[in-house]
Amino acid sequence: MKRTLLAFLAPPAAVIRHGCVACTAAPIGVFWLSALASLVHGLSRGAVGATVLGVALWVIAAAWARLVLRGVESDTLQREDSTQAKLAVPRLDESDPLAQLRADH
């Protein structure tokens, strides 16, 4: 519940605390800061369009953060649908994967 609430109130903070920081914290932060700027502009000037845009950007950032948190949780628990369960292990006999392509030229 704490993760979901944090993902809704401050999506970048939720990703930094519980998720994949290097992957998505910056883009989620951009959406969230744009939402804050649009909301401040819309509410201070009475612009309905800017307010709606701010709410939409906030919802996108919150949904994105929640999806990241769900993916990290899935990888941690190593469920069937996690990316950790579907990793391709490189073969040891294959030293250079592009060698075949280079040999053709």
C-alpha positions in Angstrom: 0.0 0.0 0.0 2.9 2.4 0.8 4.4 1.8 -2.6 1.2 2.5 -4.4 0.5 5.6 -2.4 4.0 6.9 -3.0 3.7 6.0 -6.7 0.6 8.2 -6.9 1.9 11.2 -4.8 5.5 11.3 -5.9 6.2 8.8 -8.8 10.0 9.6 -9.1 10.5 9.0 -5.3 8.7 5.7 -5.5 10.9 4.5 -8.4 14.0 5.7 -6.6 13.1 4.0 -3.4 11.6 0.8 -4.6 12.3 0.4 -8.3 14.8 0.6 -11.1 16.5 4.0 -10.6 18.8 3.9 -13.6 16.1 2.8 -16.0 13.1 5.1 -15.5 13.5 7.6 -12.7 14.6 10.5 -15.0 11.7 10.2 -17.6 9.1 9.7 -14.9 10.5 12.7 -13.1 10.2 14.8 -16.3 6.6 13.8 -16.7 5.9 14.5 -13.0 7.6 17.9 -13.0 5.8 18.8 -16.2 2.6 17.9 -14.5 3.4 20.1 -11.5 4.3 23.0 -13.8 1.1 22.6 -15.8 -1.0 22.4 -12.7 0.6 25.5 -11.1 0.2 27.4 -14.4 -3.3 26.2 -15.0 -4.5 27.0 -11.4 -2.8 30.3 -11.2 -4.1 31.6 -14.6 -7.4 29.8 -14.6 -6.4 27.9 -17.7 -8.5 24.7 -17.9 -6.4 23.2 -20.7 -3.2 23.5 -18.7 -4.9 22.0 -15.6 -6.2 19.0 -17.6 -2.8 18.5 -19.2 -1.2 18.6 -15.7 -3.6 16.0 -14.4 -3.1 13.8 -17.4 0.7 14.0 -17.1 0.5 13.2 -13.4 -1.7 10.1 -14.1 0.8 9.0 -16.8 3.8 9.4 -14.4 1.9 7.5 -11.6 0.9 4.7 -13.9 4.4 4.4 -15.3 5.9 4.3 -11.8 3.4 1.6 -10.7 4.3 -0.5 -13.7 8.0 -0.2 -12.9 7.3 -1.2 -9.3 5.3 -4.2 -10.4 8.0 -5.3 -12.8 10.7 -5.0 -10.2 8.6 -7.0 -7.8 8.0 -9.6 -10.4 11.7 -9.9 -11.1 12.5 -10.1 -7.4 10.1 -12.9 -6.9 11.2 -14.5 -10.1 7.7 -15.3 -11.3 7.0 -17.0 -14.6 6.4 -13.8 -16.4 9.5 -12.0 -15.1 12.3 -10.9 -17.3 14.7 -12.7 -15.0 13.1 -16.0 -15.8 13.5 -15.4 -19.6 17.2 -14.3 -19.7 19.2 -15.9 -22.6 22.4 -17.4 -21.3 25.3 -16.9 -23.8 27.0 -20.0 -25.1 30.6 -20.4 -24.0 31.7 -21.6 -27.5 30.6 -18.4 -29.1 33.4 -15.9 -28.6 32.3 -13.2 -31.1 28.6 -13.1 -32.0 29.3 -11.0 -35.1 32.0 -13.2 -36.5 29.7 -14.9 -38.9 28.5 -11.6 -40.3 32.0 -10.3 -40.7 33.1 -13.5 -42.5 30.5 -13.0 -45.2 32.1 -9.8 -46.5 
